[in-house]
Amino acid sequence: MQNQILKGVTMLLIVAAVALMAALVSAHAQSRMVVADVPFEFAVGNKSLTAGEYSVRAFTNSGDAVLISNKDSHDGVIRLTRPIQARIVPERAKLVFHRYGQRYFLSEIWTPGEQTGRQLLKSAEERALENQLAALPSKSELARSSYERVEILAMVR
């Protein structure tokens, strides 16, 4: 009887230790911050942010919301995201922007070695620009030069 109680307590301690380690690893991954120097003005939701050094980090434990903030001005915004899967696991951290004409929108956040990135939900302005571009003939010069996917390499801290 005493052996069974000892085995039960040992198993309980092992399960608790594994759960604690998993929680610590998860907390460490969520505390990671992506830092990038963005050389142009860009939009996040309905807020315009100036060029500069920005940090992006999870604002919620689930990572569904991120905080994007300027290092110098401390100007920032919180935006909802959703998980997206990479075809190839990125080796470097990066921020992905969509450019429509001269307007840039932050679209994706990637950290190195992670198959899952975060995609920001599109603003009404970005959807409107996307619809205008879709109305153009796809082979026209204006359509080809009006949209670009821009990637800025970043660091993880």
TIMARMAR-440396 format. One record per atom (N, C-alpha, C): atom name; x, y, z. Coordinates in Angstrom, 2 decimals. Layout:
pt site:CA east:X north:Y up:Z .
...
// end
This chain:
pt site:N east:0.82 north:-1.19 up:0.00 .
pt site:CA east:0.00 north:0.00 up:0.00 .
pt site:C east:0.86 north:1.25 up:0.00 .
pt site:N east:1.89 north:1.27 up:0.83 .
pt site:CA east:2.76 north:2.43 up:0.92 .
pt site:C east:3.53 north:2.64 up:-0.40 .
pt site:N east:3.88 north:1.53 up:-1.07 .
pt site:CA east:4.55 north:1.61 up:-2.38 .
pt site:C east:3.65 north:2.27 up:-3.42 .
pt site:N east:2.38 north:1.93 up:-3.41 .
pt site:CA east:1.45 north:2.52 up:-4.37 .
pt site:C east:1.28 north:4.02 up:-4.13 .
pt site:N east:1.21 north:4.43 up:-2.90 .
pt site:CA east:1.10 north:5.85 up:-2.57 .
pt site:C east:2.36 north:6.57 up:-3.03 .
pt site:N east:3.53 north:5.99 up:-2.79 .
pt site:CA east:4.80 north:6.58 up:-3.20 .
pt site:C east:4.87 north:6.71 up:-4.73 .
pt site:N east:4.42 north:5.68 up:-5.45 .
pt site:CA east:4.40 north:5.73 up:-6.91 .
pt site:C east:3.45 north:6.82 up:-7.40 .
pt site:N east:2.31 north:6.94 up:-6.76 .
pt site:CA east:1.34 north:7.97 up:-7.14 .
pt site:C east:1.88 north:9.37 up:-6.93 .
pt site:N east:2.52 north:9.60 up:-5.79 .
pt site:CA east:3.09 north:10.91 up:-5.50 .
pt site:C east:4.23 north:11.21 up:-6.48 .
pt site:N east:5.05 north:10.21 up:-6.80 .
pt site:CA east:6.15 north:10.40 up:-7.76 .
pt site:C east:5.60 north:10.76 up:-9.13 .
pt site:N east:4.57 north:10.08 up:-9.58 .
pt site:CA east:3.97 north:10.38 up:-10.88 .
pt site:C east:3.38 north:11.80 up:-10.88 .
pt site:N east:2.74 north:12.17 up:-9.80 .
pt site:CA east:2.17 north:13.51 up:-9.69 .
pt site:C east:3.25 north:14.58 up:-9.77 .
pt site:N east:4.38 north:14.35 up:-9.10 .
pt site:CA east:5.49 north:15.30 up:-9.16 .
pt site:C east:6.09 north:15.39 up:-10.56 .
pt site:N east:6.19 north:14.27 up:-11.25 .
pt site:CA east:6.73 north:14.25 up:-12.61 .
pt site:C east:5.79 north:15.03 up:-13.54 .
pt site:N east:4.50 north:14.79 up:-13.45 .
pt site:CA east:3.53 north:15.50 up:-14.28 .
pt site:C east:3.58 north:17.00 up:-13.98 .
pt site:N east:3.66 north:17.37 up:-12.72 .
pt site:CA east:3.73 north:18.79 up:-12.34 .
pt site:C east:5.01 north:19.43 up:-12.89 .
pt site:N east:6.13 north:18.73 up:-12.84 .
pt site:CA east:7.39 north:19.26 up:-13.35 .
pt site:C east:7.32 north:19.47 up:-14.86 .
pt site:N east:6.75 north:18.51 up:-15.58 .
pt site:CA east:6.60 north:18.65 up:-17.04 .
pt site:C east:5.68 north:19.83 up:-17.38 .
pt site:N east:4.59 north:19.96 up:-16.65 .
pt site:CA east:3.67 north:21.07 up:-16.89 .
pt site:C east:4.35 north:22.42 up:-16.62 .
pt site:N east:5.15 north:22.50 up:-15.58 .
pt site:CA east:5.86 north:23.73 up:-15.24 .
pt site:C east:6.87 north:24.08 up:-16.33 .
pt site:N east:7.60 north:23.09 up:-16.82 .
pt site:CA east:8.58 north:23.34 up:-17.89 .
pt site:C east:7.88 north:23.81 up:-19.15 .
pt site:N east:6.76 north:23.20 up:-19.50 .
pt site:CA east:6.00 north:23.62 up:-20.69 .
pt site:C east:5.52 north:25.06 up:-20.54 .
pt site:N east:5.05 north:25.42 up:-19.36 .
pt site:CA east:4.58 north:26.78 up:-19.11 .
pt site:C east:5.73 north:27.79 up:-19.22 .
pt site:N east:6.90 north:27.43 up:-18.70 .
pt site:CA east:8.06 north:28.32 up:-18.78 .
pt site:C east:8.52 north:28.52 up:-20.22 .
pt site:N east:8.54 north:27.44 up:-21.00 .
pt site:CA east:8.92 north:27.54 up:-22.41 .
pt site:C east:7.93 north:28.40 up:-23.16 .
pt site:N east:6.65 north:28.21 up:-22.90 .
pt site:CA east:5.61 north:29.02 up:-23.56 .
pt site:C east:5.74 north:30.49 up:-23.17 .
pt site:N east:5.96 north:30.77 up:-21.91 .
pt site:CA east:6.10 north:32.15 up:-21.46 .
pt site:C east:7.33 north:32.80 up:-22.08 .
pt site:N east:8.42 north:32.04 up:-22.21 .
pt site:CA east:9.63 north:32.57 up:-22.83 .
pt site:C east:9.38 north:32.91 up:-24.29 .
pt site:N east:8.70 north:32.03 up:-25.02 .
pt site:CA east:8.42 north:32.27 up:-26.44 .
pt site:C east:7.54 north:33.49 up:-26.61 .
pt site:N east:6.59 north:33.69 up:-25.72 .
pt site:CA east:5.68 north:34.82 up:-25.84 .
pt site:C east:6.34 north:36.13 up:-25.42 .
pt site:N east:7.40 north:36.07 up:-24.63 .
pt site:CA east:8.05 north:37.30 up:-24.19 .
pt site:C east:9.05 north:37.80 up:-25.22 .
pt site:N east:9.29 north:37.03 up:-26.28 .
pt site:CA east:10.22 north:37.45 up:-27.32 .
pt site:C east:9.66 north:38.65 up:-28.06 .
pt site:N east:10.56 north:39.55 up:-28.41 .
pt site:CA east:10.17 north:40.78 up:-29.07 .
pt site:C east:10.91 north:40.86 up:-30.40 .
pt site:N east:10.20 north:41.20 up:-31.47 .
pt site:CA east:10.79 north:41.41 up:-32.79 .
pt site:C east:11.05 north:42.90 up:-32.92 .
pt site:N east:12.29 north:43.25 up:-33.30 .
pt site:CA east:12.69 north:44.65 up:-33.43 .
pt site:C east:13.19 north:44.89 up:-34.85 .
pt site:N east:12.68 north:45.95 up:-35.50 .
pt site:CA east:13.08 north:46.25 up:-36.88 .
pt site:C east:13.13 north:47.75 up:-37.10 .
pt site:N east:14.03 north:48.16 up:-38.00 .
pt site:CA east:14.12 north:49.55 up:-38.42 .
pt site:C east:13.30 north:49.68 up:-39.70 .
pt site:N east:12.17 north:50.35 up:-39.61 .
pt site:CA east:11.27 north:50.50 up:-40.76 .
pt site:C east:11.57 north:51.84 up:-41.41 .
pt site:N east:12.02 north:51.84 up:-42.68 .
pt site:CA east:12.48 north:53.08 up:-43.31 .
pt site:C east:11.38 north:53.93 up:-43.97 .
pt site:N east:10.12 north:53.59 up:-43.73 .
pt site:CA east:9.03 north:54.33 up:-44.35 .
pt site:C east:7.85 north:54.43 up:-43.40 .
pt site:N east:6.97 north:55.39 up:-43.65 .
pt site:CA east:5.73 north:55.51 up:-42.89 .
pt site:C east:4.82 north:54.34 up:-43.26 .
pt site:N east:4.08 north:53.83 up:-42.29 .
pt site:CA east:3.20 north:52.70 up:-42.56 .
pt site:C east:1.96 north:52.77 up:-41.68 .
pt site:N east:0.98 north:51.98 up:-42.05 .
pt site:CA east:-0.28 north:51.95 up:-41.30 .
pt site:C east:-0.46 north:50.62 up:-40.60 .
pt site:N east:-1.01 north:50.70 up:-39.41 .
pt site:CA east:-1.46 north:49.53 up:-38.66 .
pt site:C east:-2.89 north:49.84 up:-38.26 .
pt site:N east:-3.82 north:49.10 up:-38.86 .
pt site:CA east:-5.22 north:49.45 up:-38.65 .
pt site:C east:-5.48 north:50.81 up:-39.23 .
pt site:N east:-6.10 north:51.70 up:-38.45 .
pt site:CA east:-6.38 north:53.05 up:-38.96 .
pt site:C east:-5.39 north:54.08 up:-38.43 .
pt site:N east:-4.25 north:53.60 up:-37.92 .
pt site:CA east:-3.24 north:54.50 up:-37.37 .
pt site:C east:-2.00 north:54.51 up:-38.25 .
pt site:N east:-1.51 north:55.71 up:-38.58 .
pt site:CA east:-0.27 north:55.86 up:-39.35 .
pt site:C east:0.89 north:55.99 up:-38.38 .
pt site:N east:1.96 north:55.28 up:-38.67 .
pt site:CA east:3.17 north:55.32 up:-37.84 .
pt site:C east:4.32 north:55.81 up:-38.70 .
pt site:N east:5.17 north:56.65 up:-38.12 .
pt site:CA east:6.30 north:57.21 up:-38.85 .
pt site:C east:7.42 north:56.18 up:-38.99 .
pt site:N east:8.35 north:56.46 up:-39.90 .
pt site:CA east:9.52 north:55.60 up:-40.05 .
pt site:C east:10.31 north:55.61 up:-38.74 .
pt site:N east:10.99 north:54.50 up:-38.44 .
pt site:CA east:11.79 north:54.43 up:-37.23 .
pt site:C east:11.98 north:53.00 up:-36.76 .
pt site:N east:12.56 north:52.86 up:-35.58 .
pt site:CA east:12.78 north:51.54 up:-35.01 .
pt site:C east:11.55 north:51.13 up:-34.20 .
pt site:N east:11.02 north:49.95 up:-34.54 .
pt site:CA east:9.80 north:49.47 up:-33.90 .
pt site:C east:10.04 north:48.12 up:-33.24 .
pt site:N east:9.35 north:47.92 up:-32.14 .
pt site:CA east:9.32 north:46.60 up:-31.51 .
pt site:C east:7.90 north:46.06 up:-31.63 .
pt site:N east:7.83 north:44.74 up:-31.82 .
pt site:CA east:6.54 north:44.06 up:-31.92 .
pt site:C east:6.58 north:42.90 up:-30.95 .
pt site:N east:5.61 north:42.85 up:-30.06 .
pt site:CA east:5.55 north:41.74 up:-29.10 .
pt site:C east:4.11 north:41.37 up:-28.83 .
pt site:N east:3.94 north:40.15 up:-28.35 .
pt site:CA east:2.59 north:39.68 up:-28.01 .
pt site:C east:2.04 north:40.55 up:-26.89 .
pt site:N east:0.79 north:40.93 up:-27.00 .
pt site:CA east:0.13 north:41.73 up:-25.97 .
pt site:C east:-0.73 north:40.85 up:-25.08 .
pt site:N east:-1.14 north:39.70 up:-25.61 .
pt site:CA east:-1.94 north:38.74 up:-24.84 .
pt site:C east:-1.17 north:37.43 up:-24.73 .
pt site:N east:-1.52 north:36.61 up:-23.77 .
pt site:CA east:-0.86 north:35.31 up:-23.61 .
pt site:C east:-1.02 north:34.43 up:-24.83 .
pt site:N east:-2.15 north:34.51 up:-25.50 .
pt site:CA east:-2.40 north:33.68 up:-26.67 .
pt site:C east:-1.68 north:34.20 up:-27.91 .
pt site:N east:-1.23 north:35.45 up:-27.88 .
pt site:CA east:-0.58 north:36.06 up:-29.04 .
pt site:C east:-1.56 north:36.59 up:-30.06 .
pt site:N east:-2.87 north:36.57 up:-29.74 .
pt site:CA east:-3.88 north:37.04 up:-30.69 .
pt site:C east:-3.83 north:38.55 up:-30.90 .
pt site:N east:-3.24 north:39.27 up:-29.97 .
pt site:CA east:-3.06 north:40.71 up:-30.13 .
pt site:C east:-1.58 north:41.03 up:-29.96 .
pt site:N east:-1.10 north:41.98 up:-30.76 .
pt site:CA east:0.30 north:42.39 up:-30.67 .
pt site:C east:0.37 north:43.89 up:-30.40 .
pt site:N east:1.46 north:44.30 up:-29.75 .
pt site:CA east:1.73 north:45.70 up:-29.50 .
pt site:C east:2.89 north:46.10 up:-30.41 .
pt site:N east:2.67 north:47.09 up:-31.26 .
pt site:CA east:3.69 north:47.62 up:-32.15 .
pt site:C east:4.02 north:49.01 up:-31.61 .
pt site:N east:5.29 north:49.24 up:-31.21 .
pt site:CA east:5.63 north:50.53 up:-30.62 .
pt site:C east:6.96 north:51.05 up:-31.14 .
pt site:N east:7.02 north:52.39 up:-31.28 .
pt site:CA east:8.22 north:53.08 up:-31.75 .
pt site:C east:9.17 north:53.26 up:-30.58 .
pt site:N east:10.43 north:52.92 up:-30.78 .
pt site:CA east:11.43 north:52.99 up:-29.72 .
pt site:C east:11.62 north:54.42 up:-29.21 .
pt site:N east:11.68 north:55.39 up:-30.12 .
pt site:CA east:11.99 north:56.76 up:-29.73 .
pt site:C east:10.77 north:57.53 up:-29.23 .
pt site:N east:9.68 north:57.50 up:-30.01 .
pt site:CA east:8.51 north:58.30 up:-29.65 .
pt site:C east:7.56 north:57.57 up:-28.71 .
pt site:N east:7.75 north:56.28 up:-28.55 .
pt site:CA east:6.86 north:55.43 up:-27.75 .
pt site:C east:5.44 north:55.44 up:-28.30 .
pt site:N east:5.27 north:55.90 up:-29.53 .
pt site:CA east:3.98 north:55.85 up:-30.21 .
pt site:C east:3.71 north:54.39 up:-30.56 .
pt site:N east:2.51 north:53.94 up:-30.37 .
pt site:CA east:2.23 north:52.54 up:-30.66 .
pt site:C east:0.77 north:52.25 up:-30.86 .
pt site:N east:0.52 north:50.99 up:-31.19 .
pt site:CA east:-0.84 north:50.55 up:-31.45 .
pt site:C east:-0.94 north:49.06 up:-31.11 .
pt site:N east:-2.11 north:48.65 up:-30.68 .
pt site:CA east:-2.40 north:47.24 up:-30.42 .
pt site:C east:-3.32 north:46.77 up:-31.54 .
pt site:N east:-3.01 north:45.62 up:-32.10 .
pt site:CA east:-3.80 north:45.12 up:-33.25 .
pt site:C east:-4.02 north:43.62 up:-33.11 .
pt site:N east:-5.22 north:43.16 up:-33.48 .
pt site:CA east:-5.53 north:41.73 up:-33.47 .
pt site:C east:-4.80 north:41.03 up:-34.62 .
pt site:N east:-4.41 north:39.78 up:-34.38 .
pt site:CA east:-3.74 north:38.97 up:-35.40 .
pt site:C east:-4.35 north:37.59 up:-35.42 .
pt site:N east:-3.95 north:36.82 up:-36.43 .
pt site:CA east:-4.34 north:35.42 up:-36.48 .
pt site:C east:-3.10 north:34.62 up:-36.90 .
pt site:N east:-3.05 north:33.36 up:-36.52 .
pt site:CA east:-1.87 north:32.55 up:-36.89 .
pt site:C east:-1.88 north:32.21 up:-38.38 .
pt site:N east:-0.70 north:32.19 up:-38.98 .
pt site:CA east:-0.53 north:31.73 up:-40.36 .
pt site:C east:0.66 north:30.79 up:-40.41 .
pt site:N east:0.62 north:29.85 up:-41.32 .
pt site:CA east:1.67 north:28.84 up:-41.44 .
pt site:C east:2.62 north:29.19 up:-42.58 .
pt site:N east:3.90 north:29.01 up:-42.35 .
pt site:CA east:4.91 north:29.24 up:-43.37 .
pt site:C east:5.12 north:27.97 up:-44.18 .
pt site:N east:5.35 north:28.13 up:-45.48 .
pt site:CA east:5.71 north:26.97 up:-46.30 .
pt site:C east:7.10 north:26.50 up:-45.93 .
pt site:N east:7.99 north:27.48 up:-45.72 .
pt site:CA east:9.36 north:27.20 up:-45.31 .
pt site:C east:9.59 north:27.96 up:-44.01 .
pt site:N east:10.12 north:27.29 up:-43.00 .
pt site:CA east:10.36 north:27.93 up:-41.71 .
pt site:C east:11.41 north:29.04 up:-41.89 .
pt site:N east:11.09 north:30.27 up:-41.50 .
pt site:CA east:12.04 north:31.37 up:-41.70 .
pt site:C east:13.27 north:31.22 up:-40.80 .
pt site:N east:14.42 north:31.57 up:-41.37 .
pt site:CA east:15.67 north:31.53 up:-40.61 .
pt site:C east:15.92 north:32.84 up:-39.88 .
pt site:N east:15.25 north:33.92 up:-40.32 .
pt site:CA east:15.43 north:35.24 up:-39.73 .
pt site:C east:14.07 north:35.83 up:-39.37 .
pt site:N east:14.08 north:36.70 up:-38.40 .
pt site:CA east:12.86 north:37.44 up:-38.04 .
pt site:C east:12.60 north:38.47 up:-39.13 .
pt site:N east:11.33 north:38.73 up:-39.39 .
pt site:CA east:10.99 north:39.74 up:-40.40 .
pt site:C east:9.59 north:40.28 up:-40.19 .
pt site:N east:9.40 north:41.50 up:-40.69 .
pt site:CA east:8.09 north:42.11 up:-40.78 .
pt site:C east:7.75 north:42.19 up:-42.26 .
pt site:N east:6.51 north:41.86 up:-42.59 .
pt site:CA east:6.07 north:41.89 up:-43.98 .
pt site:C east:5.03 north:43.00 up:-44.13 .
pt site:N east:5.22 north:43.83 up:-45.15 .
pt site:CA east:4.32 north:44.93 up:-45.45 .
pt site:C east:3.70 north:44.73 up:-46.82 .
pt site:N east:2.50 north:45.25 up:-47.01 .
pt site:CA east:1.88 north:45.33 up:-48.33 .
pt site:C east:1.96 north:46.79 up:-48.75 .
pt site:N east:2.46 north:47.02 up:-49.97 .
pt site:CA east:2.55 north:48.38 up:-50.49 .
pt site:C east:1.56 north:48.55 up:-51.63 .
pt site:N east:0.68 north:49.54 up:-51.50 .
pt site:CA east:-0.26 north:49.92 up:-52.55 .
pt site:C east:0.10 north:51.35 up:-52.93 .
pt site:N east:0.70 north:51.54 up:-54.11 .
pt site:CA east:1.17 north:52.87 up:-54.48 .
pt site:C east:2.24 north:53.31 up:-53.50 .
pt site:N east:2.00 north:54.40 up:-52.77 .
pt site:CA east:2.95 north:54.90 up:-51.78 .
pt site:C east:2.54 north:54.58 up:-50.34 .
pt site:N east:1.50 north:53.77 up:-50.17 .
pt site:CA east:0.96 north:53.47 up:-48.83 .
pt site:C east:1.37 north:52.06 up:-48.41 .
pt site:N east:1.97 north:51.94 up:-47.21 .
pt site:CA east:2.43 north:50.66 up:-46.68 .
pt site:C east:1.55 north:50.24 up:-45.51 .
pt site:N east:1.27 north:48.93 up:-45.42 .
pt site:CA east:0.47 north:48.37 up:-44.33 .
pt site:C east:1.23 north:47.19 up:-43.74 .
pt site:N east:1.40 north:47.18 up:-42.41 .
pt site:CA east:2.03 north:46.02 up:-41.77 .
pt site:C east:1.08 north:44.84 up:-41.90 .
pt site:N east:1.60 north:43.71 up:-42.38 .
pt site:CA east:0.74 north:42.56 up:-42.67 .
pt site:C east:1.09 north:41.32 up:-41.85 .
pt site:N east:2.40 north:41.01 up:-41.71 .
pt site:CA east:2.80 north:39.76 up:-41.05 .
pt site:C east:4.02 north:39.98 up:-40.16 .
pt site:N east:4.13 north:39.12 up:-39.14 .
pt site:CA east:5.26 north:39.13 up:-38.22 .
pt site:C east:5.78 north:37.70 up:-38.14 .
pt site:N east:7.09 north:37.53 up:-38.37 .
pt site:CA east:7.70 north:36.19 up:-38.34 .
pt site:C east:8.91 north:36.18 up:-37.42 .
pt site:N east:9.05 north:35.11 up:-36.66 .
pt site:CA east:10.24 north:34.91 up:-35.84 .
pt site:C east:11.00 north:33.70 up:-36.36 .
pt site:N east:12.32 north:33.69 up:-36.21 .
pt site:CA east:13.12 north:32.61 up:-36.79 .
pt site:C east:12.82 north:31.27 up:-36.14 .
pt site:N east:12.81 north:30.23 up:-36.98 .
pt site:CA east:12.61 north:28.88 up:-36.48 .
pt site:C east:11.17 north:28.53 up:-36.14 .
pt site:N east:10.25 north:29.43 up:-36.37 .
pt site:CA east:8.83 north:29.19 up:-36.04 .
pt site:C east:8.04 north:28.99 up:-37.32 .
pt site:N east:7.33 north:27.89 up:-37.42 .
pt site:CA east:6.50 north:27.61 up:-38.59 .
pt site:C east:5.26 north:28.50 up:-38.62 .
pt site:N east:4.84 north:28.97 up:-37.44 .
pt site:CA east:3.65 north:29.81 up:-37.34 .
pt site:C east:4.04 north:31.26 up:-37.12 .
pt site:N east:3.52 north:32.12 up:-37.98 .
pt site:CA east:3.70 north:33.56 up:-37.83 .
pt site:C east:2.38 north:34.19 up:-37.43 .
pt site:N east:2.35 north:35.51 up:-37.39 .
pt site:CA east:1.13 north:36.23 up:-37.04 .
pt site:C east:0.77 north:37.17 up:-38.19 .
pt site:N east:-0.48 north:37.14 up:-38.59 .
pt site:CA east:-0.97 north:38.00 up:-39.66 .
pt site:C east:-1.95 north:39.01 up:-39.07 .
pt site:N east:-1.71 north:40.29 up:-39.34 .
pt site:CA east:-2.61 north:41.34 up:-38.86 .
pt site:C east:-3.86 north:41.36 up:-39.71 .
pt site:N east:-4.97 north:41.65 up:-39.10 .
pt site:CA east:-6.22 north:41.77 up:-39.82 .
pt site:C east:-6.17 north:43.05 up:-40.66 .
pt site:N east:-6.67 north:42.99 up:-41.89 .
pt site:CA east:-6.62 north:44.14 up:-42.79 .
pt site:C east:-7.58 north:45.23 up:-42.34 .
pt site:N east:-7.12 north:46.46 up:-42.50 .
pt site:CA east:-7.97 north:47.61 up:-42.17 .
pt site:C east:-8.94 north:47.86 up:-43.32 .
pt site:N east:-9.93 north:48.70 up:-43.06 .
pt site:CA east:-10.90 north:49.07 up:-44.11 .
pt site:C east:-10.18 north:49.77 up:-45.26 .
pt site:N east:-9.20 north:50.61 up:-44.95 .
pt site:CA east:-8.45 north:51.32 up:-45.99 .
pt site:C east:-7.67 north:50.35 up:-46.87 .
pt site:N east:-7.01 north:49.36 up:-46.26 .
pt site:CA east:-6.26 north:48.39 up:-47.07 .
pt site:C east:-7.20 north:47.56 up:-47.94 .
pt site:N east:-8.34 north:47.15 up:-47.41 .
pt site:CA east:-9.30 north:46.38 up:-48.21 .
pt site:C east:-9.82 north:47.21 up:-49.38 .
pt site:N east:-10.05 north:48.51 up:-49.16 .
pt site:CA east:-10.53 north:49.38 up:-50.23 .
pt site:C east:-9.47 north:49.51 up:-51.33 .
pt site:N east:-8.21 north:49.69 up:-50.94 .
pt site:CA east:-7.13 north:49.78 up:-51.94 .
pt site:C east:-6.98 north:48.46 up:-52.69 .
pt site:N east:-7.11 north:47.36 up:-51.98 .
pt site:CA east:-7.03 north:46.03 up:-52.59 .
pt site:C east:-8.15 north:45.86 up:-53.63 .
pt site:N east:-9.36 north:46.30 up:-53.29 .
pt site:CA east:-10.49 north:46.21 up:-54.22 .
pt site:C east:-10.29 north:47.10 up:-55.45 .
pt site:N east:-9.74 north:48.30 up:-55.25 .
pt site:CA east:-9.45 north:49.18 up:-56.38 .
pt site:C east:-8.43 north:48.54 up:-57.32 .
pt site:N east:-7.42 north:47.93 up:-56.74 .
pt site:CA east:-6.38 north:47.28 up:-57.54 .
pt site:C east:-6.96 north:46.08 up:-58.29 .
pt site:N east:-7.86 north:45.35 up:-57.66 .
pt site:CA east:-8.48 north:44.17 up:-58.29 .
pt site:C east:-9.33 north:44.58 up:-59.49 .
pt site:N east:-9.84 north:45.80 up:-59.49 .
pt site:CA east:-10.68 north:46.27 up:-60.60 .
pt site:C east:-9.87 north:46.62 up:-61.84 .
pt site:N east:-8.55 north:46.80 up:-61.67 .
pt site:CA east:-7.68 north:47.12 up:-62.82 .
pt site:C east:-7.41 north:45.85 up:-63.63 .
pt site:N east:-7.22 north:45.98 up:-64.93 .
pt site:CA east:-6.80 north:44.81 up:-65.72 .
pt site:C east:-5.48 north:44.27 up:-65.18 .
pt site:N east:-5.41 north:42.98 up:-64.92 .
pt site:CA east:-4.26 north:42.40 up:-64.23 .
pt site:C east:-2.94 north:42.54 up:-64.97 .
pt site:N east:-2.98 north:42.65 up:-66.26 .
pt site:CA east:-1.73 north:42.74 up:-67.03 .
pt site:C east:-1.29 north:44.18 up:-67.28 .
pt site:N east:-2.07 north:45.14 up:-66.80 .
pt site:CA east:-1.70 north:46.53 up:-67.04 .
pt site:C east:-0.48 north:46.91 up:-66.20 .
pt site:N east:0.27 north:47.88 up:-66.69 .
pt site:CA east:1.46 north:48.37 up:-65.98 .
pt site:C east:1.08 north:48.95 up:-64.63 .
pt site:N east:-0.04 north:49.66 up:-64.57 .
pt site:CA east:-0.49 north:50.26 up:-63.32 .
pt site:C east:-0.78 north:49.19 up:-62.28 .
pt site:N east:-1.41 north:48.10 up:-62.68 .
pt site:CA east:-1.72 north:47.01 up:-61.74 .
pt site:C east:-0.44 north:46.37 up:-61.22 .
pt site:N east:0.53 north:46.15 up:-62.10 .
pt site:CA east:1.79 north:45.50 up:-61.69 .
pt site:C east:2.61 north:46.39 up:-60.78 .
pt site:N east:2.58 north:47.70 up:-60.99 .
pt site:CA east:3.42 north:48.60 up:-60.19 .
pt site:C east:2.71 north:49.11 up:-58.94 .
pt site:N east:1.44 north:48.81 up:-58.77 .
pt site:CA east:0.67 north:49.36 up:-57.65 .
pt site:C east:0.73 north:48.51 up:-56.38 .
pt site:N east:1.13 north:47.26 up:-56.49 .
pt site:CA east:1.18 north:46.39 up:-55.30 .
pt site:C east:2.55 north:45.74 up:-55.20 .
pt site:N east:3.05 north:45.67 up:-53.97 .
pt site:CA east:4.32 north:44.98 up:-53.72 .
pt site:C east:4.30 north:44.43 up:-52.30 .
pt site:N east:4.89 north:43.28 up:-52.14 .
pt site:CA east:5.09 north:42.69 up:-50.81 .
pt site:C east:6.52 north:43.05 up:-50.39 .
pt site:N east:6.67 north:43.75 up:-49.28 .
pt site:CA east:7.96 north:44.25 up:-48.82 .
pt site:C east:8.32 north:43.58 up:-47.50 .
pt site:N east:9.52 north:42.99 up:-47.44 .
pt site:CA east:9.98 north:42.32 up:-46.23 .
pt site:C east:11.14 north:43.09 up:-45.61 .
pt site:N east:11.02 north:43.37 up:-44.31 .
pt site:CA east:12.08 north:44.05 up:-43.56 .
pt site:C east:12.64 north:43.04 up:-42.56 .
pt site:N east:13.95 north:42.79 up:-42.64 .
pt site:CA east:14.58 north:41.88 up:-41.69 .
pt site:C east:14.59 north:42.50 up:-40.30 .
pt site:N east:14.45 north:41.66 up:-39.31 .
pt site:CA east:14.36 north:42.13 up:-37.92 .
pt site:C east:15.24 north:41.28 up:-37.03 .
pt site:N east:15.31 north:41.67 up:-35.77 .
pt site:CA east:16.04 north:40.92 up:-34.74 .
pt site:C east:15.05 north:40.49 up:-33.67 .
pt site:N east:15.41 north:39.43 up:-32.96 .
pt site:CA east:14.59 north:38.98 up:-31.83 .
pt site:C east:15.36 north:39.29 up:-30.56 .
pt site:N east:14.67 north:39.92 up:-29.63 .
pt site:CA east:15.29 north:40.23 up:-28.32 .
pt site:C east:14.49 north:39.60 up:-27.22 .
// end
